[in-house]
């Protein structure tokens, strides 16, 4: 079969290959190609159809910019060539040859032509401000791959779409996905390759361990063959239309009020221009809301000033906001955010009762910025899950095959008395309260909270803190835990709801710790066992924080409530005097991580009601308490609301 085509000049509007009704537009760099013949090899149904040489007259610098007029067909694929070398389009929108997870059809995949016919139904990115966001980090495959997920297409974009009602129930506003672009999940194993050669040559009939073991790059990071503009076909229910399936997921997420943020890892070998082209493509063609950028050479100044990305969340460990704005007015929509590990490790140390953590955590609880968002997390894909954080003193990575040498040794975890799983009721009760305490730190601090998928239902990875190669039940989310950990799940939902209801807990500005409104209360204040007297000495492990709701307005225009949070990470109980509220305000216990014995709740006269054993959450205290006792390793949240106090 002979392919008829003609070549003419193109327009250098964007890099890559664009399929059009009457042909192909190409703008492709060919570095180090001087004196070499360059062009494209077309394939039809996997067989070579034509070899098209690019004329030098259509070359601008290193970039060939041209249009090939030809009759297009759906099953065309292509490679580029430079002299004798063949290579895959680094700007490919579709990749063929990696449709099956963990299997390759051939050594070199080929690029395919994407169809731009998807109906977005007027969809657009949501642009939810950082201060109103609740992030949820997940792995597309692991989120629904376990049989207990009960979705029709486990481990796929379509399977994730079936779980959108769950995400809505939980209350998250954005999902942050580990890489969904086309990466090579097969980690090269020289021993395996050598054994395969011996088998093919007939020198051996079987492959001995450990050579046969195929290692999987489950996370998706690395510097292998990666195609950043192509969605991962193995993550699709229909691998031939992964692009359409991902777009359907995004459209459905947006209709449900949920953003999608993609993790992107770029090795140092990628240029700044290429990184920008990749992000622009995902925003324009997939309506992506943001990116969590990973790597050492990410050009944040270039990306932060790019007009195409002004309404796209750009998250990095060093967003360089001051350099981006350079004294200029910060836009209403802040797209830059800082993702660091400071909160993560300090919160863990505070949780297990280390000395000297009060002043550090006090700063984290108010930390925010008018220039950039601040992303807080206690767990993510690196390190222990929340349940493992309170169940293991040390990592257990033996299954990774590296003699437990991989993964961080600095976890700042505490097993609550027993390493690993336990059936002792006292241990289980302590671990539950510790997880609740950690979640309170995450959702009641000012920065944007990021929750690791499964932490709300007690997910465990059996002490593995570096499960990068585990494509099994260690990484797959077991949905049966929802029933087993119903109390933890309900508590997490309540925390998220409470945070959303109170704008004083997620202000856009950093708290000033001063009475700038002359209302009699500072926006934020710290307290000890005696109200208005805080102690930050190293040996203290307990404090209270008062937020004055007059500094933020609710959606109806009314002042927010007063919020008093008691943090007792000491193993002994402590009694806190409650600050006096304005007239007609009353304290209500809204959340607690341990039940409060009634004898620890005293009224104005110091008497306690002996008839009730416990004070339940959301119980209005008709007679204002003078003090409240926080049990060891517990958190109490009280809300001061304006209401009519009944007089006796």
Secondary structure by P-SEA (a helix, b strand, c coil): ccccbbbbbbbcccccccccccbbbbbccccccccbbbbbbbbccccccbbbbbbcccccccbbbbbbbccccccccccccccccccccccccccccccccccccccbbbbbbbbcccccccccccccccccbbbbbbbcccccccccccccccccaaaaaaaaaaaaaacccbbbbccccccccccccaaaaaaaaaaaacccccccccccbbbbcccccccccccccccccccccccccaaaaaaaaaaaaaaacbbbbbbbbbcccccaaaaaaaaaaaaaccccccccccccccaaaaaaaccccccbbbbccccccccccccccccccccbbbbcaaaaaaaaaaaacccccaaaaaaaaacccccbbbbbbccccccccaaaaaccccccccccccccccccccccccccccccccccaaaaaaaaaaaaaaaaaaaacccbbbbcccccccccccccccccccccccccccccccccaaaaaaaaaaaaaaaaacccccccccccccccccccccccccccccccccccccccccbbbbbcccccccccccbbbbbbbbbbcccbbbbbbbccccccbbbbbccccccccccccccccccccccccccccccccccccccccccccbbbbbbbbbbbbbcc
